[in-house]
Amino acid sequence: MPFQYDILQPEEQDAQRASQELAQLLEEFLMPLLIVLDRLIDKRLVRTLVQVCVAIIRFRNNKQGLLLSELGSYLDGYAQQSKTATAGTKRVGNLLRSIKWNFLQIDHYLLEEADKEVTRMREQGKRIICPWDESVIEKAESEKLEGICPVTSSKAKRLQRSKKGMVFNFPPKKAITVAGMQWTAALIIGMEGRVKVAVMSWWTTRGDDATKLREQQEKLLRKVVRKWGDQLLHIFDRGAASGPWIQVLQKLRVRFVIRWKKGHIFFNEKGEKKKLWQIGLHKKYLSHKEIRDNHTGEKMPCDIWWAPIWHEQYTYQLYLVKVRVNKKVWYLVTNERIRTAEQAWEIVFAYRRRWQIELVFRYGKSELAMESPRLYAMENRLKLLGIVTLVYAFLLHLLTPIHGDLVEMILHLKCKRTGKRCKKAITPLYRLRWAISRLWDDYRPSLGYLLAPNIQTLQSLADKRC
């Protein structure tokens, strides 16, 4: 006579089904890359790649999240493989050390995935934005790793800030530098909605692979321009505000918006040579709106003024959009034609979307532990960081509307929140990864939905469907 405990409760059935469905979605998402790798490396290493993605999502630890020994202990999913952490660590190492593949396969895959988003937005007639920015991966205690170079520590800068009424620190005379790697990235986004990773690059200024910032930026920009031409509006922050860089943009015929520093020299409508802050001085702002703050969501007044300008190192006409918001003034320089207030506001809102790439850097460092790898060889480190980027791209993929019901179920099962802010969150990335991690810890998925599995995996899948 069967007992009541032999039957899974409805909530447990939902959790088990959601766990397996997520694993299948992961394999479907990675399928184009897995097909390419299957031609280059052993099928067992291809399976290991999928397992590493699952392990990265499951193991949430900012300090040790990408240690091979830790990932090896989470490396299961295929029957009778990696029953011990030592065996799993060896398999992860074999995957990363294999000379038959490199980071370029992942880079090409991300570019093709972003191309699908570009095609979708172009068919809908939407403006396509490509924000660019740089960050660093800090390895402050490292000395012997390949590809390590001096980088400005953003962490030290953040810790040295004074806090009113609590902590006072004198501003340092010179920025603190530590060992690390340079990090450049670009996204594909619209004026609202989903985010896609276009390119991710980690590079160094020392050693055999040494390069410079502008050389790396131009290399990546050429790759993007070859793929999409002039379909994108490229957004740059003040680090890209220079004459030599806009010469590169002119040579590649790129549409751009750059936030410029106020002390640089331009020519106004009358041909007078002035600093940027002097152009439009004492002029009345031409349009006014209330916009929402990206951090607090509160409404704040915003005024804009625009006018044509010229730069001595750029042949064609440029336009200045002067923005006064939150007691600050932005100087946005673009080669997009501005004749009306609507066109000027579109440039302002396009620049504000650049904040999405700052969120990518923060998520990679704080949630995906991108600063924790301890691999000596730079090539192996790039492969591991590329796999982490695949995980991030998959989490973004889950936030598309087609998977809305599944995401809502996962959040309800493993990370339920009753607060108004959590319920209305458009991209609950942190909660989503937390929920998937807990779900896969409690209900282990069986991998092998696309790759040819062994007989034990087929049996386990058959048992779960009965």
Order of alpha helices (4+ residues) and beta strands (2+ residues): alpha-alpha-alpha-alpha-alpha-beta-beta-alpha-beta-beta-alpha-beta-alpha-beta-beta-beta-beta-beta-beta-beta-alpha-alpha-alpha-alpha-alpha-alpha-alpha
